[in-house]
Amino acid sequence: MPKPLNSGLSQLQKQILELARRNGGQVFARDVLIHFYEFRPFRNVEDLKPGAIIFRKSDIGPAKYNSANIAVCKAFNRLCDRRMAIRIHGGIKLKNG
């Protein structure tokens, strides 16, 4: 019996896929930082282009902020390596989404 498609995914990767499905098949790193890591933006996300600065590192803590960003980037890359998504500016887009 074949394994489910999301077998072996981390909690972060599963959350990324769920967020992408809810957002029409794509998700940006800032969305993951807000929903998974519960970072609070200081600007209205909907009014900005992807990649715009919406967090204050000083409020979050530089080490925590950088660690979360690296984890999200690696999770995006792993999903792309599994051919579940492709990279877009600031995020990923699901191949089937």
All heavy atoms as an XYZ file, in Angstrom:
774
protein
N       0.853     -1.183      0.000
C       0.000      0.000      0.000
C       0.899      1.247      0.000
O       1.797      1.358      0.829
C      -0.892     -0.042      1.242
C      -1.845      1.125      1.363
S      -2.934      0.910      2.778
C      -4.476      0.849      1.926
N       0.670      2.204     -0.897
C       1.514      3.404     -0.959
C       1.313      4.302      0.258
O       0.235      4.355      0.841
C       1.063      4.112     -2.232
C      -0.231      3.512     -2.601
C      -0.343      2.182     -1.948
N       2.381      5.015      0.613
C       2.308      5.958      1.730
C       1.500      7.177      1.308
O       1.520      7.559      0.137
C       3.714      6.423      2.122
C       4.545      5.385      2.796
C       5.874      5.997      3.193
C       6.722      4.998      3.936
N       7.997      5.595      4.350
N       0.812      7.829      2.281
C       0.135      9.083      1.946
C       1.149     10.128      1.492
O       2.308     10.096      1.893
C      -0.517      9.508      3.270
C      -0.495      8.307      4.142
C       0.595      7.410      3.639
N       0.692     11.067      0.657
C       1.579     12.077      0.092
C       2.291     12.897      1.155
O       3.436     13.273      0.994
C       0.789     13.007     -0.833
C       1.587     13.965     -1.684
C       2.576     13.218     -2.565
C       0.672     14.812     -2.530
N       1.631     13.156      2.296
C       2.250     13.971      3.323
C       2.972     13.148      4.392
O       3.341     13.670      5.431
C       1.229     14.920      3.958
C       0.146     14.195      4.716
O       0.074     12.974      4.712
N      -0.726     14.950      5.350
N       3.201     11.878      4.112
C       3.915     11.020      5.039
C       5.349     11.517      5.219
O       6.031     11.850      4.262
C       3.938      9.586      4.504
O       4.738      8.773      5.316
N       5.790     11.598      6.452
C       7.156     12.003      6.736
C       7.371     13.511      6.755
O       8.500     13.959      6.880
N       6.312     14.284      6.649
C       6.448     15.733      6.692
C       6.487     16.219      8.136
O       5.827     15.657      9.009
C       5.283     16.416      5.972
C       5.135     16.163      4.487
C       3.896     16.878      3.957
C       6.364     16.609      3.733
N       7.226     17.288      8.363
C       7.264     17.894      9.690
C       5.959     18.645      9.943
O       5.188     18.912      9.011
C       8.436     18.871      9.789
O       8.203     19.994      8.958
N       5.722     19.014     11.187
C       4.541     19.808     11.516
C       4.557     21.131     10.756
O       3.530     21.595     10.287
C       4.456     20.062     13.024
C       3.996     18.859     13.822
C       2.650     18.349     13.355
O       2.538     17.261     12.799
N       1.615     19.128     13.550
N       5.739     21.723     10.640
C       5.866     22.976      9.906
C       5.483     22.785      8.439
O       4.718     23.575      7.878
C       7.294     23.526     10.017
C       7.610     24.787      9.211
C       6.661     25.928      9.578
C       9.057     25.189      9.423
N       5.971     21.723      7.810
C       5.642     21.471      6.408
C       4.144     21.213      6.232
O       3.535     21.701      5.279
C       6.449     20.297      5.881
C       7.930     20.603      5.737
C       8.757     19.365      5.497
O       8.459     18.288      6.014
N       9.813     19.520      4.719
N       3.539     20.482      7.144
C       2.096     20.231      7.070
C       1.309     21.532      7.199
O       0.336     21.753      6.480
C       1.674     19.243      8.155
C       2.164     17.831      7.910
C       1.802     16.925      9.063
C       2.401     15.537      8.872
N       2.132     14.656     10.026
N       1.742     22.410      8.115
C       1.072     23.698      8.281
C       1.223     24.558      7.029
O       0.288     25.232      6.614
C       1.632     24.431      9.496
C       0.983     25.761      9.769
C      -0.434     25.638     10.289
O      -0.758     24.707     11.001
N      -1.285     26.571      9.920
N       2.404     24.523      6.428
C       2.640     25.274      5.195
C       1.688     24.794      4.102
O       1.063     25.606      3.407
C       4.103     25.145      4.745
C       5.010     25.950      5.689
C       4.290     25.589      3.296
C       6.489     25.684      5.500
N       1.550     23.492      3.940
C       0.644     22.954      2.920
C      -0.796     23.350      3.201
O      -1.540     23.708      2.279
C       0.782     21.432      2.850
C       2.102     20.902      2.311
C       2.142     19.385      2.409
C       2.331     21.363      0.877
N      -1.197     23.316      4.458
C      -2.557     23.701      4.818
C      -2.800     25.183      4.529
O      -3.836     25.558      3.972
C      -2.826     23.395      6.291
C      -4.220     23.781      6.752
C      -5.340     23.100      5.978
O      -5.174     21.951      5.527
O      -6.400     23.738      5.822
N      -1.855     26.032      4.901
C      -1.984     27.464      4.612
C      -2.056     27.714      3.105
O      -2.851     28.537      2.639
C      -0.808     28.242      5.211
C      -0.814     28.422      6.722
C       0.522     28.993      7.196
C      -1.959     29.322      7.145
N      -1.233     27.010      2.350
C      -1.245     27.172      0.889
C      -2.594     26.750      0.316
O      -3.144     27.446     -0.549
C      -0.112     26.367      0.262
N      -3.133     25.657      0.799
C      -4.436     25.200      0.293
C      -5.524     26.227      0.586
O      -6.410     26.456     -0.234
C      -4.788     23.851      0.901
C      -3.967     22.726      0.323
C      -4.397     21.361      0.847
N      -3.441     20.375      0.417
C      -2.575     19.758      1.210
N      -2.554     20.016      2.503
N      -1.718     18.884      0.730
N      -5.463     26.846      1.766
C      -6.459     27.861      2.135
C      -6.281     29.156      1.354
O      -7.222     29.932      1.240
C      -6.377     28.177      3.632
C      -7.007     27.109      4.494
C      -7.159     27.623      5.902
N      -6.194     26.942      6.750
C      -5.665     27.428      7.848
N      -5.969     28.623      8.273
N      -4.814     26.722      8.541
N      -5.078     29.393      0.828
C      -4.771     30.637      0.120
C      -4.673     30.444     -1.388
O      -3.853     31.089     -2.033
C      -3.461     31.236      0.652
C      -3.579     31.723      2.069
O      -4.639     32.177      2.486
N      -2.508     31.618      2.815
N      -5.453     29.557     -1.925
C      -5.476     29.385     -3.373
C      -4.254     28.697     -3.948
O      -3.938     28.880     -5.116
N      -3.539     27.942     -3.128
C      -2.414     27.162     -3.630
C      -1.054     27.793     -3.433
O      -0.051     27.240     -3.877
N      -0.999     28.941     -2.772
C       0.310     29.538     -2.515
C       0.361     30.090     -1.099
O      -0.663     30.389     -0.499
C       0.643     30.623     -3.521
C      -0.194     31.860     -3.449
C       0.175     32.860     -4.541
O       0.709     32.483     -5.582
N      -0.102     34.110     -4.313
N       1.572     30.199     -0.592
C       1.778     30.738      0.754
C       3.111     31.479      0.779
O       4.061     31.081      0.114
C       1.730     29.624      1.824
C       2.863     28.647      1.696
C       1.702     30.209      3.228
N       3.128     32.578      1.514
C       4.335     33.373      1.675
C       4.940     33.107      3.051
O       4.230     32.738      3.989
C       4.024     34.864      1.506
C       3.493     35.203      0.148
C       2.165     35.523     -0.038
C       4.332     35.185     -0.952
C       1.664     35.825     -1.294
C       3.853     35.476     -2.221
C       2.524     35.804     -2.388
N       6.241     33.339      3.144
C       6.940     33.115      4.412
C       6.293     33.914      5.538
O       6.143     33.420      6.655
C       8.414     33.475      4.269
N       5.888     35.134      5.264
C       5.279     35.964      6.313
C       4.010     35.322      6.864
O       3.714     35.432      8.053
C       5.014     37.364      5.798
C       3.963     37.422      4.716
C       3.812     38.818      4.188
N       2.716     38.889      3.242
C       2.592     39.836      2.356
N       3.494     40.801      2.296
N       1.578     39.858      1.534
N       3.231     34.627      6.008
C       2.022     33.948      6.474
C       2.372     32.830      7.453
O       1.688     32.627      8.450
C       1.239     33.369      5.295
C       0.795     34.437      4.304
O       0.447     35.548      4.742
O       0.823     34.152      3.094
N       3.433     32.111      7.140
C       3.876     31.022      8.018
C       4.375     31.597      9.343
O       4.057     31.067     10.418
C       4.971     30.175      7.334
C       5.441     29.054      8.262
C       4.473     29.612      6.018
N       5.123     32.678      9.280
C       5.629     33.304     10.502
C       4.478     33.798     11.379
O       4.548     33.712     12.605
C       6.586     34.443     10.169
C       7.891     34.026      9.489
C       8.667     35.257      9.033
C       8.739     33.156     10.396
N       3.416     34.271     10.778
C       2.255     34.743     11.537
C       1.468     33.573     12.124
O       1.149     33.554     13.311
C       1.342     35.616     10.651
C       2.040     36.930     10.316
C      -0.001     35.876     11.330
C       1.353     37.741      9.220
N       1.167     32.571     11.300
C       0.280     31.492     11.739
C       0.984     30.387     12.525
O       0.415     29.873     13.479
C      -0.455     30.897     10.532
C      -1.463     31.820      9.955
N      -1.123     32.857      9.112
C      -2.795     31.912     10.111
C      -2.198     33.521      8.773
N      -3.229     32.968      9.362
N       2.170     30.004     12.119
C       2.855     28.904     12.797
C       3.651     29.391     14.006
O       3.588     28.817     15.072
C       3.778     28.163     11.818
C       4.357     26.889     12.390
C       3.612     25.719     12.408
C       5.640     26.856     12.899
C       4.138     24.548     12.932
C       6.181     25.700     13.419
C       5.418     24.540     13.440
N       4.387     30.475     13.817
C       5.239     30.994     14.894
C       4.546     32.063     15.734
O       5.076     32.479     16.763
C       6.547     31.550     14.315
C       7.445     30.459     13.810
C       7.439     30.092     12.467
C       8.283     29.764     14.673
C       8.256     29.077     12.004
C       9.103     28.750     14.217
C       9.081     28.412     12.875
O       9.891     27.399     12.427
N       3.373     32.505     15.291
C       2.570     33.501     15.997
C       3.290     34.836     16.171
O       3.113     35.529     17.164
C       2.068     32.950     17.334
C       1.193     31.734     17.158
C       0.664     31.162     18.451
O       1.127     31.552     19.538
O      -0.236     30.307     18.360
N       4.093     35.200     15.166
C       4.712     36.525     15.147
C       3.631     37.542     14.793
O       2.796     37.288     13.937
C       5.837     36.615     14.120
C       7.066     35.803     14.450
C       8.104     35.750     13.546
C       7.206     35.113     15.639
C       9.267     35.027     13.815
C       8.351     34.384     15.927
C       9.380     34.340     15.016
N       3.669     38.681     15.441
C       2.683     39.731     15.189
C       3.277     40.810     14.292
O       4.273     41.427     14.647
C       2.218     40.359     16.511
C       1.532     39.389     17.429
C       0.168     38.978     16.869
N      -0.293     37.763     17.533
C      -0.687     36.670     16.911
N      -0.676     36.638     15.593
N      -1.099     35.627     17.562
N       2.644     41.039     13.137
C       3.144     42.094     12.242
C       2.821     43.474     12.814
O       1.841     43.640     13.529
C       2.391     41.853     10.944
C       1.174     41.109     11.326
C       1.509     40.331     12.572
N       3.653     44.442     12.487
C       3.379     45.805     12.905
C       2.730     46.608     11.784
O       2.371     47.764     11.977
C       4.651     46.511     13.412
C       5.649     46.868     12.351
C       5.625     48.124     11.755
C       6.624     45.963     11.947
C       6.560     48.457     10.779
C       7.553     46.304     10.981
C       7.514     47.550     10.398
N       2.579     45.985     10.614
C       1.931     46.617      9.466
C       0.839     45.700      8.941
O       0.868     44.500      9.157
C       2.950     46.869      8.358
C       4.045     47.829      8.780
C       5.192     47.821      7.827
N       4.863     48.558      6.614
C       5.715     48.711      5.620
N       6.923     48.194      5.677
N       5.373     49.391      4.557
N      -0.099     46.265      8.198
C      -1.174     45.490      7.604
C      -0.627     44.675      6.436
O      -0.189     45.238      5.443
C      -2.297     46.424      7.138
C      -3.509     45.664      6.660
O      -3.507     44.435      6.597
N      -4.549     46.386      6.328
N      -0.671     43.370      6.570
C      -0.086     42.454      5.592
C      -0.755     42.577      4.221
O      -0.088     42.537      3.191
C      -0.181     40.996      6.105
C       0.345     40.021      5.078
C       0.545     40.842      7.415
N      -2.055     42.729      4.187
C      -2.787     42.742      2.919
C      -2.422     43.937      2.035
O      -2.626     43.907      0.827
C      -4.299     42.718      3.156
C      -4.818     41.360      3.611
C      -4.540     41.067      5.076
O      -4.435     42.027      5.870
O      -4.396     39.892      5.422
N      -1.926     45.004      2.630
C      -1.599     46.207      1.867
C      -0.205     46.186      1.253
O       0.171     47.125      0.558
C      -1.698     47.453      2.770
C      -3.121     47.697      3.256
O      -4.064     47.204      2.607
O      -3.278     48.371      4.280
N       0.560     45.142      1.493
C       1.966     45.137      1.113
C       2.289     44.064      0.092
O       1.618     43.040      0.013
C       2.829     44.908      2.352
C       2.621     45.910      3.482
C       3.331     45.439      4.726
C       3.117     47.271      3.066
N       3.352     44.296     -0.659
C       3.853     43.297     -1.592
C       4.530     42.173     -0.807
O       5.036     42.407      0.292
C       4.890     43.910     -2.535
C       4.349     44.964     -3.459
C       5.386     45.401     -4.441
C       6.451     46.221     -3.725
N       7.424     46.833     -4.614
N       4.585     40.960     -1.374
C       5.349     39.885     -0.736
C       6.801     40.325     -0.561
O       7.373     40.982     -1.418
C       5.251     38.724     -1.727
C       4.050     39.028     -2.549
C       3.935     40.518     -2.598
N       7.363     39.991      0.564
C       8.748     40.332      0.834
C       8.912     41.643      1.588
O      10.001     41.950      2.054
N       7.824     42.431      1.725
C       7.909     43.677      2.484
C       8.129     43.365      3.962
O       7.636     42.368      4.488
C       6.631     44.485      2.308
N       8.858     44.220      4.632
C       9.138     44.018      6.057
C       7.887     44.340      6.865
O       7.336     45.443      6.765
C      10.317     44.899      6.502
C      11.581     44.446      5.779
C      10.499     44.841      8.012
C      12.774     45.344      5.994
N       7.436     43.365      7.628
C       6.234     43.567      8.440
C       6.461     43.224      9.905
O       5.551     43.363     10.705
C       5.043     42.761      7.893
C       5.320     41.273      7.942
C       4.682     43.212      6.489
C       4.086     40.422      7.733
N       7.643     42.738     10.243
C       7.964     42.374     11.626
C       9.105     43.240     12.137
O       9.975     43.649     11.379
C       8.391     40.906     11.721
C       7.379     39.937     11.186
C       7.594     39.287      9.992
C       6.210     39.672     11.879
C       6.670     38.389      9.485
C       5.276     38.782     11.394
C       5.505     38.134     10.189
N       9.110     43.479     13.418
C      10.237     44.148     14.064
C      11.064     43.080     14.767
O      10.601     42.467     15.731
C       9.749     45.177     15.074
C       9.187     46.412     14.472
C       8.969     47.489     15.540
N       8.369     48.657     14.950
C       7.078     48.974     15.043
N       6.255     48.213     15.731
N       6.619     50.056     14.462
N      12.281     42.879     14.285
C      13.157     41.885     14.911
C      13.350     42.184     16.386
O      13.446     41.264     17.197
C      14.517     41.853     14.219
C      14.515     41.238     12.863
C      15.935     41.174     12.323
C      15.964     40.701     10.903
N      17.332     40.603     10.386
N      13.396     43.453     16.739
C      13.611     43.819     18.142
C      12.455     43.371     19.031
O      12.653     43.045     20.201
C      13.824     45.328     18.276
O      12.697     46.029     17.798
N      11.236     43.321     18.503
C      10.080     42.858     19.281
C      10.102     41.341     19.470
O       9.684     40.830     20.509
C       8.765     43.236     18.589
C       8.498     44.725     18.575
O       9.192     45.462     19.319
O       7.608     45.160     17.818
N      10.567     40.639     18.465
C      10.570     39.171     18.468
C      11.841     38.630     19.106
O      11.818     37.625     19.812
C      10.428     38.637     17.024
C       9.089     39.093     16.440
C      10.565     37.127     16.970
C       8.985     38.956     14.937
N      12.922     39.307     18.842
C      14.255     38.838     19.237
C      14.976     38.396     17.985
O      14.456     37.532     17.258
N      16.140     38.974     17.709
C      16.850     38.648     16.465
C      17.136     37.160     16.282
O      16.953     36.633     15.184
C      18.145     39.450     16.573
C      17.837     40.552     17.523
C      16.824     40.009     18.480
N      17.551     36.479     17.321
C      17.877     35.048     17.192
C      16.624     34.227     16.872
O      16.651     33.359     15.994
C      18.539     34.536     18.461
N      15.531     34.512     17.561
C      14.274     33.785     17.329
C      13.749     34.068     15.920
O      13.302     33.158     15.220
C      13.247     34.195     18.378
C      11.942     33.461     18.293
C      11.026     33.861     19.433
C       9.705     33.117     19.340
N       8.795     33.487     20.427
N      13.811     35.333     15.509
C      13.348     35.728     14.183
C      14.173     35.040     13.095
O      13.620     34.458     12.155
C      13.425     37.252     14.035
C      13.010     37.756     12.684
C      11.660     37.958     12.386
C      13.946     38.042     11.698
C      11.270     38.425     11.143
C      13.557     38.508     10.453
C      12.227     38.696     10.183
O      11.831     39.148      8.946
N      15.490     35.095     13.217
C      16.367     34.485     12.213
C      16.190     32.976     12.168
O      16.164     32.376     11.086
C      17.822     34.857     12.470
C      18.100     36.322     12.204
O      17.393     36.977     11.448
N      19.122     36.847     12.852
N      16.061     32.341     13.323
C      15.862     30.895     13.384
C      14.564     30.480     12.689
O      14.533     29.515     11.927
C      15.847     30.450     14.847
O      15.589     29.083     14.952
N      13.500     31.221     12.937
C      12.211     30.918     12.303
C      12.292     31.113     10.792
O      11.780     30.286     10.029
C      11.121     31.789     12.912
N      12.923     32.184     10.354
C      13.071     32.429      8.919
C      13.836     31.310      8.235
O      13.469     30.859      7.143
C      13.779     33.768      8.676
C      12.828     34.887      8.398
O      11.784     34.686      7.792
N      13.173     36.066      8.849
N      14.901     30.854      8.852
C      15.699     29.757      8.288
C      14.874     28.481      8.222
O      14.895     27.768      7.219
C      16.993     29.558      9.094
C      17.926     30.749      8.858
C      17.673     28.246      8.732
C      19.099     30.818      9.823
N      14.118     28.194      9.289
C      13.286     26.985      9.310
C      12.238     27.016      8.202
O      12.005     26.002      7.528
C      12.621     26.830     10.675
N      11.623     28.157      7.986
C      10.603     28.289      6.933
C      11.243     28.105      5.554
O      10.718     27.384      4.708
C       9.862     29.642      7.036
C       8.975     29.879      5.817
C       9.038     29.696      8.313
N      12.390     28.724      5.349
C      13.098     28.596      4.071
C      13.458     27.136      3.790
O      13.244     26.634      2.683
C      14.343     29.467      4.082
S      15.265     29.425      2.538
N      13.977     26.454      4.791
C      14.331     25.037      4.617
C      13.096     24.185      4.360
O      13.130     23.267      3.535
C      15.083     24.530      5.850
C      16.503     25.039      5.929
C      17.213     24.459      7.139
C      18.670     24.893      7.180
N      19.386     24.308      8.319
N      12.001     24.485      5.051
C      10.764     23.732      4.839
C      10.244     23.951      3.412
O       9.817     22.997      2.754
C       9.713     24.141      5.870
N      10.281     25.197      2.944
C       9.893     25.475      1.566
C      10.762     24.676      0.596
O      10.256     24.044     -0.338
C      10.051     26.966      1.245
C       8.965     27.871      1.762
C       9.114     29.247      1.666
C       7.798     27.391      2.327
C       8.125     30.111      2.109
C       6.802     28.241      2.780
C       6.968     29.605      2.673
N      12.066     24.705      0.810
C      12.988     23.990     -0.081
C      12.730     22.486     -0.071
O      12.782     21.840     -1.121
C      14.436     24.286      0.292
C      14.847     25.702     -0.057
O      14.225     26.358     -0.884
N      15.892     26.180      0.588
N      12.435     21.933      1.081
C      12.164     20.487      1.162
C      10.872     20.124      0.431
O      10.796     19.080     -0.217
C      12.123     20.046      2.621
C      13.494     20.041      3.250
C      13.465     19.494      4.673
N      14.782     19.641      5.267
C      15.047     20.367      6.343
N      14.076     21.004      6.976
N      16.269     20.458      6.810
N       9.868     20.971      0.538
C       8.624     20.716     -0.198
C       8.867     20.790     -1.702
O       8.305     19.998     -2.464
C       7.536     21.702      0.228
C       7.000     21.504      1.651
C       6.116     22.679      2.057
C       6.247     20.188      1.769
N       9.723     21.706     -2.120
C      10.078     21.802     -3.539
C      10.917     20.605     -3.973
O      10.716     20.077     -5.076
C      10.810     23.111     -3.812
S       9.757     24.560     -3.637
N      11.835     20.159     -3.110
C      12.645     18.977     -3.416
C      11.766     17.741     -3.591
O      12.093     16.856     -4.384
C      13.672     18.709     -2.309
C      14.787     19.738     -2.277
O      14.943     20.501     -3.256
O      15.505     19.787     -1.251
N      10.653     17.680     -2.862
C       9.719     16.563     -2.975
C       8.765     16.743     -4.159
O       7.865     15.940     -4.362
C       8.898     16.434     -1.696
C       9.694     15.981     -0.511
C       8.795     15.849      0.669
N       8.848     14.457      1.094
C       8.270     13.991      2.180
N       7.558     14.779      2.938
N       8.383     12.732      2.493
N       8.947     17.836     -4.881
C       8.128     18.156     -6.057
C       6.649     18.370     -5.716
O       5.764     18.097     -6.520
C       8.282     17.082     -7.132
C       9.714     17.015     -7.632
C       9.820     16.147     -8.860
N      11.121     16.320     -9.441
C      12.011     15.358     -9.550
N      11.742     14.146     -9.136
N      13.180     15.606    -10.100
N       6.423     18.876     -4.506
C       5.063     19.199     -4.083
C       4.745     20.662     -4.363
O       3.585     21.054     -4.364
C       4.894     18.901     -2.592
C       5.124     17.443     -2.237
S       5.100     17.166     -0.466
C       3.343     17.058     -0.208
N       5.787     21.472     -4.577
C       5.610     22.911     -4.758
C       6.757     23.466     -5.586
O       7.748     22.780     -5.819
C       5.577     23.603     -3.392
N       6.565     24.711     -6.024
C       7.639     25.441     -6.693
C       7.835     26.751     -5.938
O       6.908     27.264     -5.300
C       7.326     25.723     -8.180
C       6.020     26.500     -8.339
C       7.303     24.432     -8.981
C       5.740     26.993     -9.732
N       9.056     27.286     -6.003
C       9.354     28.543     -5.323
C       8.791     29.715     -6.114
O       8.839     29.729     -7.343
C      10.868     28.738     -5.161
C      11.551     27.848     -4.144
C      11.023     27.947     -2.741
N      11.177     29.244     -2.115
C      11.969     29.515     -1.094
N      12.713     28.580     -0.559
N      12.020     30.722     -0.591
N       8.227     30.661     -5.404
C       7.827     31.945     -5.956
C       8.466     33.007     -5.067
O       8.949     32.687     -3.980
C       6.281     32.111     -6.013
C       5.665     31.981     -4.625
C       5.683     31.122     -7.003
C       4.196     32.298     -4.559
N       8.442     34.260     -5.496
C       9.042     35.321     -4.694
C       8.382     35.395     -3.317
O       7.195     35.646     -3.216
C       8.912     36.666     -5.407
C       9.517     37.791     -4.641
N      10.879     37.917     -4.475
C       8.953     38.825     -3.980
C      11.131     38.985     -3.739
N       9.982     39.556     -3.440
N       9.148     35.101     -2.284
C       8.651     35.197     -0.914
C       7.878     33.989     -0.419
O       7.355     34.013      0.686
N       7.813     32.918     -1.220
C       7.032     31.767     -0.773
C       7.085     30.593     -1.728
O       8.062     30.409     -2.458
N       5.999     29.816     -1.720
C       5.861     28.665     -2.605
C       4.452     28.625     -3.187
O       3.530     29.208     -2.641
C       6.157     27.320     -1.902
C       5.200     27.081     -0.749
C       7.605     27.211     -1.490
C       5.214     25.670     -0.195
N       4.346     27.890     -4.272
C       3.052     27.620     -4.898
C       2.951     26.120     -5.078
O       3.888     25.483     -5.554
C       2.959     28.321     -6.256
C       1.646     28.106     -6.934
C       1.525     28.925     -8.181
C       0.153     28.662     -8.770
N      -0.143     29.573     -9.862
N       1.835     25.551     -4.656
C       1.638     24.117     -4.783
C       1.536     23.728     -6.244
O       0.941     24.460     -7.056
C       0.368     23.675     -4.051
C       0.314     23.936     -2.553
C      -0.998     23.415     -1.975
C       1.511     23.323     -1.843
N       2.087     22.583     -6.580
C       2.007     22.118     -7.959
C       0.596     21.713     -8.327
O       0.196     21.853     -9.462
C       2.971     20.958     -8.169
C       4.411     21.418     -8.282
C       5.225     20.379     -8.974
C       6.579     20.959     -9.336
N       7.389     19.972     -9.988
N      -0.168     21.222     -7.355
C      -1.536     20.799     -7.621
C      -2.545     21.825     -7.128
O      -3.701     21.514     -6.980
C      -1.821     19.456     -6.950
C      -0.940     18.359     -7.486
O      -0.367     18.496     -8.544
N      -0.821     17.285     -6.757
N      -2.082     23.049     -6.806
C      -2.990     24.022     -6.191
C      -3.352     25.165     -7.000
O      -3.042     25.698     -7.920
